[in-house]
Amino acid sequence: MEGRERVTELPCVFVANHISVIDIWALVVHLPVIPKFIMKKELLRVPILGAAAREAGHIVIDRQRLPAAFEAYEQAAKGIRRGS
């Protein structure tokens, strides 16, 4: 992970291009905060993962419905501005 030392103010946005599910766990371990992830809605159907994602407040994107996806990004931006 590069640049962690430059995180001086919160809230902030981290951008990662991950290759496997292991990358997600690596981010959780190394980031200075507990992140909220953007995830495709299909993952909500995965047992345990879907319920945990909803409970944690992760941002769900419907990639098949572009207007809904952009609305989810708008809601995420509002949450970031609130610090949540």
C-alpha positions in Angstrom: 0.0 0.0 0.0 1.3 3.4 -1.0 0.5 6.8 0.4 -1.1 5.9 3.7 1.1 8.5 5.4 -0.6 11.2 3.4 -4.0 10.6 5.0 -4.2 13.6 7.3 -7.9 14.5 7.3 -11.1 12.5 7.4 -13.5 11.9 5.8 -11.7 10.9 2.6 -12.0 8.7 -0.4 -9.7 5.8 -1.1 -9.6 4.3 -4.6 -8.4 0.8 -5.2 -8.3 -1.4 -8.3 -8.4 -4.8 -6.8 -7.8 -8.1 -8.5 -9.2 -10.6 -6.0 -11.3 -10.7 -2.8 -8.0 -10.9 -0.9 -7.3 -7.3 -1.9 -10.4 -6.2 0.0 -9.2 -7.8 3.2 -5.7 -6.2 2.7 -7.4 -2.8 2.5 -9.4 -3.3 5.6 -6.2 -4.3 7.5 -4.0 -1.4 6.2 -6.4 1.6 5.9 -6.4 4.0 8.9 -10.2 3.9 9.0 -12.9 1.3 8.6 -14.0 1.8 5.0 -17.3 1.7 3.3 -17.1 -0.1 0.0 -19.0 0.3 -3.3 -20.3 -3.0 -4.4 -22.4 -4.4 -7.1 -25.9 -5.3 -6.0 -25.5 -8.9 -7.1 -23.2 -9.5 -4.1 -26.2 -8.8 -1.8 -27.4 -12.3 -2.8 -24.3 -14.0 -1.3 -25.3 -15.6 2.0 -23.8 -13.8 5.0 -22.0 -11.3 2.8 -25.2 -9.6 1.7 -26.6 -9.2 5.2 -23.2 -8.0 6.6 -22.8 -5.4 3.7 -26.3 -4.0 4.4 -25.6 -3.8 8.1 -22.3 -2.1 7.6 -23.8 0.5 5.3 -21.8 -0.3 2.2 -22.8 1.5 -1.0 -24.7 -0.8 -3.4 -24.6 -0.1 -7.2 -27.1 -1.4 -9.7 -24.8 -1.6 -12.7 -27.8 -2.5 -15.0 -29.7 0.8 -14.2 -27.3 3.7 -14.8 -29.6 6.4 -13.2 -29.9 4.3 -10.1 -26.1 3.8 -10.0 -25.5 7.5 -10.2 -28.1 8.1 -7.4 -26.2 5.7 -5.2 -23.0 7.7 -5.9 -24.8 10.9 -4.9 -26.0 9.3 -1.7 -22.4 8.1 -1.0 -21.1 11.7 -1.6 -23.6 13.0 0.9 -22.5 10.5 3.5 -18.8 11.4 2.9 -19.6 15.1 3.4 -21.4 14.2 6.7 -18.5 12.2 7.8 -20.4 8.9 7.9 
